[in-house]
Amino acid sequence: MKHPLKTVDQVRAEMRAAGMSLAEWARTHKVSYSLSHEVLSGRCKGHRGAAHDIAVLMGLKHGQLRRKARKAPQQAQAATA
């Protein structure tokens, strides 16, 4: 079963709760900060390419990553448990 999609506000709240800036999130996932900002602001819908990967990593859409993306630390711990 697929997990429920997050809203942009939920993604922002999660980052805020974790004390993580968007720039830090982008570095952690090895993606472009500016493109991450575009996706989170809604200016880029994340239909194709790296924007698609970012939207999937943020939980804004379902889909497969086109490339191997680095998992966030908490996801990596859950995967090994």
Secondary structure, DSSP 8 states (H G I E B T S, - for coil): -------HHHHHHHHHHTT--HHHHHHHHT--HHHHHHHHHTSS---SHHHHHHHHHHTSS----SS-----HHHHHHHH-
